[in-house]
Amino acid sequence: MNRLGKKANETLIEMALSADDDIAVLTKFKPSQSEGEECNGPETISTAGSEIPSSSEIDKRHQSKDSIFFRDGVRRIDFVLSYVDDLNKEWEKKLERRKEFESNLQKAGLELETEDKKESEDGKIFFVKIHAPWEVLITYAEVLNIKVPIRENDIPPMVENPLDCVLFPLRLPEKVMHPEPDYFTAPFSKDKQELYLINDESTFFSPSMRNRIVNYILTRCPYGTEEGKKKFGIKRLLNNGTYTAAYPLHDCQYWKKASDPNCDSERYTLYMEWARFLRFYKEQPLVLIRKYYGEKIGIYFAWLGFYTEMLFLAAVVGLICFLYGLFTMDENMSSKEICDPAIGGEIIMCPLCDRDCEYWRLNTTCESSQYSHLFDNVATLFFAIFMGIWVTLFLEFWKRRQARLKYEWDLVDFEEEQQQLQLRPEYEAKCTQKKKNPVTQEMEPYLPLTSQAVRFCISGATVLFWVSLIIASMIAVIVYRLAVYAAFASLMENTQTLQPISGVLTPQLATSVTASCLNFVIIMILNFFYERIAIWITDMEIPRTHMEYENRLTMKMFLFQFVNYYSSCFYVAFFKGKFVGYPGAYTYMFNRWRNEECDPAGCLIELTTQLTIVMAGKQIWGNIQEAIVPWICNWWGRRKARNNPENLYSRWEQDHDLQTFGALGLFYEYLEMVIQFGFITLFVASFPLAPLLALMNNILEIRVDSWKLTTQYRRPVAAKAHSIGVWQEILNGMAILSVVTNAFIVAFTSDMIPRLVYYYAYSENEDSPMSGYINNSLSVFLISDFPERNEPKENPENFVICRYRDYRYPPDHEKKYLHTMQFWHILAAKLAFIIIMEHVVFIVKFFVAWMIPDVPADVKAKIKREKYLTQKILHEYELEKLKERLCQGDKRATEKEFIATEGRMELSRAM
């Protein structure tokens, strides 16, 4: 079966690293027929590999629109390139590049077939169809270390789950969940083809493997020398307009099966069983997703599905905590006292701004204090501790799930280090200097240390500038809050139409809502610009490998997004109302705007408002961007094609009109989910319903992502990945940070600790320990002590004193307006609570992480079993080959070699 006698190192990359620095291609691969043909321009149709009728002999009207084969109906289309023949000043240069590039592709063994622009739907676009023959596939399968079947898996399946009967409505059909048998696999080798289960050469490598191999060649194929530098790679040709698109084909239309019986119609199956919203309650066909799109996309949907499943528990507990607050709202003594006309109605509060604001009665905040109890109650503490443990369970169980997927998807021996040998084409092109690799002992490009340092300095300065810009925008929003509060207070006081809702829409709430909306708009604008800046500076750094590129971009984007999305929440949670001062000695920002005060019921309700607006707004905007925008673009692009007969609109033209799922497509999906993860962990103590909102969004997100990937985007090039990469470390860091932030929120933002201190140390009513708490939490100020800058313009009722939220001595005390001992007791209690809560949660987290092994025991056993059987099969194969050589009288096959091979097999069995 070994048809090709070439060595594995005769490939594009290996020959590209030749001693004379010339970028070469495989010249020993020659088409079996029509060897002299080249693509000499748009008028020529290359049909290397078989005798194909000319375009005049083929009526396109008889060609199925679902065809994914060359015109001979035999050779599968593995990749498509498209270009427009525009007669501008660059036309000749682009034509020369295409001729050289396509000629080199043919020399590399690929077979091409060009569709003239007259055959395209709009009469402007040429399509170059690419087929990888068997000889090319087996050569690069060895280079890329692709694992292929050697024997059907004989390990018994897992014991059935007793809950399977209950979960049956959530299951998909077996043929969808497991479309093919499970096999033991081994890395492909051209010299051992008899070892593998090769029933049909045309289907042995799946379409995703084939397009991965072709893409590997395309990214490294040269097209000439310009300005003294060697140029290569399809990405450069796309950037300079030589080609307009490069993509693998979907196997059929998504809404109906392909008419060709040789086509599996996997896209149709994915759409019907996975991408429709009405299937939201069904499990995901992860094996089929991996088979069609590759492991990298498969691992993303596996993670997103697992995250959504785990959110269900958090959402249920959060909903219970919210319902507890709702059902105990009427029993909240603080709200009762604020709403009581005899208590809250008689307490006159100091103005919330200078000069323009008036004195106000405490009972005007009755409704907001009641709503605040929904989130600021005893259940808040329980939920904060629960989420600290939940996030650990999520991360640990995901490691186990990921380990199982690595085994099932043949990724156990796959390491990112393998990718280190595959340099980015951009790195190879831009780094002109070379040095010897200490591992491979081969010359390879490198970037000098001085150049790296300069690039990193520019990159770091750029990131620092944009982070500073975010902080400046946040300060601008704070200034807005300070400046418009007086305007809202005056408007609501003097506008009769707003009087009915003045109890709910207080000046504080109106300011908070409008500031949150303004902050969200600023966040979206800064995101739009920074995404492009981040990609530019990462390109400028010239990372060595694709993994290094993604990791650098991830850290830049996450740092920016972290500051952008969470800075306003951090301000409300930890700074607002904490540095106000007191009447007569207020603190000012820039010596002009008086710092904001919290509502008498606390700042937690404002943090909840901020979190809800930013989180919900981001999710709604994200779904609009992901679903509606691509749909509109595709509808606009296909508006002309709808008027043409079906058989004139070919498969490659249909896919050409779809949107491109770029190399960073998954990056943005992960980023969106990780930012959401931060919202439901970092600030969850202020909003127990956040996991429920995230759960509903993720149920929609899975179907939106699957729908757009299946129907609105070209088929992505398959890529391998054995984990979610650097995102795992980011999630771990956020999990640890969330314990600290929630402890501070409970201690400093909510009113729980002051209430507990009052309950146990200062309450004088044994029958109702919390009665009198509001009066106790408000200090007294003598209005005559107001300096002119702070004193209101009017005092129509001639109030003598006003109250403010703090623990300070009254004006008639010898320690006038200094902090009371109760203030220090509360501060000590807050600090003690933070230390105790952090230590308790961290101890439980680390204990749970220690108790749960990263790899399930049955998976460990299966991995060992598979390795043993694979080694046994390979050794038996080598022994049989050695016996054949001995029987044929091969003098090189000595008796000692035979004994050594048998001994190795015995040693393997013993181990």
NORCORMO-V349063 format. One record per residue. N is the residue number from 1. RES is the residue in one small letter. SS is DSSP state (~ for helix, > for strand, _ for the rest). Layout:
N:RES:SS
N:RES:SS
This chain:
1:m:_
2:n:_
3:r:_
4:l:_
5:g:_
6:k:_
7:k:_
8:a:_
9:n:_
10:e:_
11:t:_
12:l:~
13:i:~
14:e:~
15:m:~
16:a:~
17:l:_
18:s:_
19:a:_
20:d:_
21:d:_
22:d:_
23:i:_
24:a:_
25:v:_
26:l:_
27:t:_
28:k:_
29:f:_
30:k:_
31:p:_
32:s:_
33:q:_
34:s:_
35:e:_
36:g:_
37:e:_
38:e:_
39:c:_
40:n:_
41:g:_
42:p:_
43:e:_
44:t:_
45:i:_
46:s:_
47:t:_
48:a:_
49:g:_
50:s:_
51:e:_
52:i:_
53:p:_
54:s:_
55:s:~
56:s:~
57:e:~
58:i:_
59:d:_
60:k:~
61:r:~
62:h:~
63:q:_
64:s:_
65:k:_
66:d:_
67:s:_
68:i:_
69:f:>
70:f:_
71:r:_
72:d:_
73:g:_
74:v:_
75:r:_
76:r:>
77:i:_
78:d:_
79:f:>
80:v:>
81:l:>
82:s:>
83:y:>
84:v:>
85:d:_
86:d:_
87:l:_
88:n:_
89:k:_
90:e:_
91:w:~
92:e:~
93:k:~
94:k:~
95:l:~
96:e:~
97:r:~
98:r:~
99:k:~
100:e:~
101:f:~
102:e:~
103:s:~
104:n:~
105:l:~
106:q:~
107:k:~
108:a:_
109:g:_
110:l:>
111:e:>
112:l:>
113:e:>
114:t:>
115:e:>
116:d:_
117:k:~
118:k:~
119:e:~
120:s:_
121:e:_
122:d:_
123:g:_
124:k:_
125:i:>
126:f:>
127:f:>
128:v:>
129:k:>
130:i:>
131:h:>
132:a:>
133:p:_
134:w:~
135:e:~
136:v:~
137:l:~
138:i:~
139:t:~
140:y:~
141:a:~
142:e:~
143:v:~
144:l:_
145:n:_
146:i:_
147:k:>
148:v:>
149:p:>
150:i:>
151:r:>
152:e:>
153:n:_
154:d:_
155:i:_
156:p:_
157:p:_
158:m:_
159:v:_
160:e:_
161:n:_
162:p:_
163:l:_
164:d:~
165:c:~
166:v:~
167:l:~
168:f:~
169:p:~
170:l:~
171:r:_
172:l:_
173:p:_
174:e:~
175:k:~
176:v:~
177:m:~
178:h:_
179:p:_
180:e:_
181:p:_
182:d:_
183:y:>
184:f:>
185:t:>
186:a:>
187:p:>
188:f:_
189:s:_
190:k:~
191:d:~
192:k:~
193:q:~
194:e:~
195:l:~
196:y:_
197:l:_
198:i:_
199:n:_
200:d:_
201:e:~
202:s:~
203:t:~
204:f:~
205:f:_
206:s:_
207:p:~
208:s:~
209:m:~
210:r:~
211:n:~
212:r:~
213:i:~
214:v:~
215:n:~
216:y:~
217:i:~
218:l:~
219:t:_
220:r:_
221:c:_
222:p:>
223:y:>
224:g:>
225:t:>
226:e:>
227:e:_
228:g:_
229:k:>
230:k:>
231:k:>
232:f:>
233:g:_
234:i:~
235:k:~
236:r:~
237:l:~
238:l:~
239:n:~
240:n:_
241:g:_
242:t:_
243:y:_
244:t:_
245:a:>
246:a:>
247:y:>
248:p:>
249:l:_
250:h:_
251:d:_
252:c:_
253:q:_
254:y:_
255:w:_
256:k:_
257:k:_
258:a:_
259:s:_
260:d:_
261:p:_
262:n:_
263:c:_
264:d:_
265:s:_
266:e:~
267:r:~
268:y:~
269:t:~
270:l:~
271:y:~
272:m:~
273:e:~
274:w:~
275:a:~
276:r:_
277:f:~
278:l:~
279:r:~
280:f:_
281:y:_
282:k:_
283:e:_
284:q:_
285:p:_
286:l:~
287:v:~
288:l:~
289:i:~
290:r:~
291:k:~
292:y:~
293:y:~
294:g:_
295:e:~
296:k:~
297:i:~
298:g:~
299:i:~
300:y:~
301:f:~
302:a:~
303:w:~
304:l:~
305:g:~
306:f:~
307:y:~
308:t:~
309:e:~
310:m:~
311:l:~
312:f:~
313:l:~
314:a:~
315:a:~
316:v:~
317:v:~
318:g:~
319:l:~
320:i:~
321:c:~
322:f:~
323:l:~
324:y:~
325:g:~
326:l:~
327:f:~
328:t:_
329:m:~
330:d:~
331:e:~
332:n:_
333:m:~
334:s:~
335:s:~
336:k:~
337:e:~
338:i:~
339:c:~
340:d:_
341:p:_
342:a:_
343:i:_
344:g:_
345:g:_
346:e:_
347:i:_
348:i:>
349:m:>
350:c:_
351:p:_
352:l:_
353:c:_
354:d:_
355:r:_
356:d:_
357:c:_
358:e:_
359:y:_
360:w:>
361:r:>
362:l:~
363:n:~
364:t:~
365:t:~
366:c:~
367:e:~
368:s:~
369:s:~
370:q:~
371:y:~
372:s:~
373:h:~
374:l:_
375:f:_
376:d:_
377:n:_
378:v:~
379:a:~
380:t:~
381:l:~
382:f:~
383:f:~
384:a:~
385:i:~
386:f:~
387:m:~
388:g:~
389:i:~
390:w:~
391:v:~
392:t:~
393:l:~
394:f:~
395:l:~
396:e:~
397:f:~
398:w:~
399:k:~
400:r:~
401:r:~
402:q:~
403:a:~
404:r:~
405:l:~
406:k:~
407:y:~
408:e:~
409:w:_
410:d:_
411:l:_
412:v:_
413:d:_
414:f:_
415:e:_
416:e:~
417:e:~
418:q:~
419:q:~
420:q:~
421:l:_
422:q:_
423:l:>
424:r:_
425:p:~
426:e:~
427:y:~
428:e:~
429:a:~
430:k:~
431:c:_
432:t:_
433:q:_
434:k:>
435:k:>
436:k:>
437:n:_
438:p:_
439:v:_
440:t:_
441:q:_
442:e:_
443:m:>
444:e:>
445:p:>
446:y:_
447:l:_
448:p:_
449:l:~
450:t:~
451:s:~
452:q:~
453:a:~
454:v:~
455:r:~
456:f:~
457:c:~
458:i:~
459:s:~
460:g:~
461:a:~
462:t:~
463:v:~
464:l:~
465:f:~
466:w:~
467:v:~
468:s:~
469:l:~
470:i:~
471:i:~
472:a:~
473:s:~
474:m:~
475:i:~
476:a:~
477:v:~
478:i:~
479:v:~
480:y:~
481:r:~
482:l:~
483:a:~
484:v:~
485:y:~
486:a:~
487:a:~
488:f:~
489:a:~
490:s:~
491:l:~
492:m:~
493:e:~
494:n:~
495:t:_
496:q:~
497:t:~
498:l:~
499:q:~
500:p:~
501:i:~
502:s:_
503:g:_
504:v:_
505:l:_
506:t:_
507:p:~
508:q:~
509:l:~
510:a:~
511:t:~
512:s:~
513:v:~
514:t:~
515:a:~
516:s:~
517:c:~
518:l:~
519:n:~
520:f:~
521:v:~
522:i:~
523:i:~
524:m:~
525:i:~
526:l:~
527:n:~
528:f:~
529:f:~
530:y:~
531:e:~
532:r:~
533:i:~
534:a:~
535:i:~
536:w:~
537:i:~
538:t:~
539:d:~
540:m:~
541:e:~
542:i:_
543:p:_
544:r:_
545:t:>
546:h:~
547:m:~
548:e:~
549:y:~
550:e:~
551:n:~
552:r:~
553:l:~
554:t:~
555:m:~
556:k:~
557:m:~
558:f:~
559:l:~
560:f:~
561:q:~
562:f:~
563:v:~
564:n:~
565:y:~
566:y:~
567:s:~
568:s:~
569:c:~
570:f:~
571:y:~
572:v:~
573:a:~
574:f:~
575:f:_
576:k:_
577:g:_
578:k:_
579:f:_
580:v:_
581:g:>
582:y:>
583:p:_
584:g:_
585:a:>
586:y:>
587:t:_
588:y:>
589:m:>
590:f:_
591:n:_
592:r:_
593:w:>
594:r:>
595:n:_
596:e:_
597:e:_
598:c:_
599:d:>
600:p:_
601:a:_
602:g:>
603:c:_
604:l:~
605:i:~
606:e:~
607:l:~
608:t:~
609:t:~
610:q:~
611:l:~
612:t:~
613:i:~
614:v:~
615:m:~
616:a:~
617:g:~
618:k:~
619:q:~
620:i:~
621:w:~
622:g:~
623:n:~
624:i:~
625:q:~
626:e:~
627:a:~
628:i:~
629:v:~
630:p:~
631:w:~
632:i:~
633:c:~
634:n:~
635:w:~
636:w:~
637:g:~
638:r:_
639:r:_
640:k:_
641:a:~
642:r:~
643:n:~
644:n:_
645:p:_
646:e:~
647:n:~
648:l:~
649:y:_
650:s:_
651:r:~
652:w:~
653:e:~
654:q:~
655:d:~
656:h:~
657:d:_
658:l:_
659:q:>
660:t:_
661:f:_
662:g:_
663:a:_
664:l:_
665:g:~
666:l:~
667:f:~
668:y:~
669:e:~
670:y:~
671:l:~
672:e:~
673:m:~
674:v:~
675:i:~
676:q:~
677:f:~
678:g:~
679:f:~
680:i:~
681:t:~
682:l:~
683:f:_
684:v:~
685:a:~
686:s:~
687:f:_
688:p:_
689:l:_
690:a:~
691:p:~
692:l:~
693:l:~
694:a:~
695:l:~
696:m:~
697:n:~
698:n:~
699:i:~
700:l:~
701:e:~
702:i:~
703:r:~
704:v:~
705:d:~
706:s:~
707:w:~
708:k:~
709:l:~
710:t:~
711:t:~
712:q:~
713:y:>
714:r:_
715:r:>
716:p:_
717:v:_
718:a:_
719:a:_
720:k:_
721:a:_
722:h:_
723:s:_
724:i:_
725:g:_
726:v:~
727:w:~
728:q:~
729:e:~
730:i:~
731:l:~
732:n:~
733:g:~
734:m:~
735:a:~
736:i:~
737:l:~
738:s:~
739:v:~
740:v:~
741:t:~
742:n:~
743:a:~
744:f:~
745:i:~
746:v:~
747:a:~
748:f:~
749:t:~
750:s:_
751:d:_
752:m:~
753:i:~
754:p:~
755:r:~
756:l:~
757:v:~
758:y:~
759:y:~
760:y:~
761:a:~
762:y:~
763:s:_
764:e:_
765:n:_
766:e:_
767:d:_
768:s:_
769:p:_
770:m:_
771:s:_
772:g:_
773:y:~
774:i:~
775:n:~
776:n:~
777:s:~
778:l:>
779:s:>
780:v:>
781:f:>
782:l:>
783:i:~
784:s:~
785:d:~
786:f:_
787:p:_
788:e:_
789:r:_
790:n:_
791:e:_
792:p:_
793:k:_
794:e:_
795:n:_
796:p:_
797:e:_
798:n:_
799:f:_
800:v:_
801:i:>
802:c:>
803:r:>
804:y:>
805:r:>
806:d:_
807:y:_
808:r:>
809:y:_
810:p:_
811:p:_
812:d:_
813:h:_
814:e:_
815:k:_
816:k:_
817:y:_
818:l:_
819:h:>
820:t:_
821:m:~
822:q:~
823:f:~
824:w:~
825:h:~
826:i:~
827:l:~
828:a:~
829:a:~
830:k:~
831:l:~
832:a:~
833:f:~
834:i:~
835:i:~
836:i:~
837:m:~
838:e:~
839:h:~
840:v:~
841:v:~
842:f:~
843:i:~
844:v:~
845:k:~
846:f:~
847:f:~
848:v:~
849:a:~
850:w:~
851:m:~
852:i:_
853:p:_
854:d:_
855:v:_
856:p:_
857:a:~
858:d:~
859:v:~
860:k:~
861:a:~
862:k:~
863:i:~
864:k:~
865:r:~
866:e:~
867:k:~
868:y:~
869:l:~
870:t:~
871:q:~
872:k:~
873:i:~
874:l:~
875:h:~
876:e:~
877:y:~
878:e:~
879:l:~
880:e:~
881:k:~
882:l:~
883:k:~
884:e:~
885:r:~
886:l:~
887:c:~
888:q:_
889:g:_
890:d:_
891:k:_
892:r:_
893:a:_
894:t:_
895:e:~
896:k:~
897:e:~
898:f:~
899:i:~
900:a:~
901:t:~
902:e:~
903:g:~
904:r:~
905:m:~
906:e:~
907:l:~
908:s:~
909:r:~
910:a:~
911:m:_
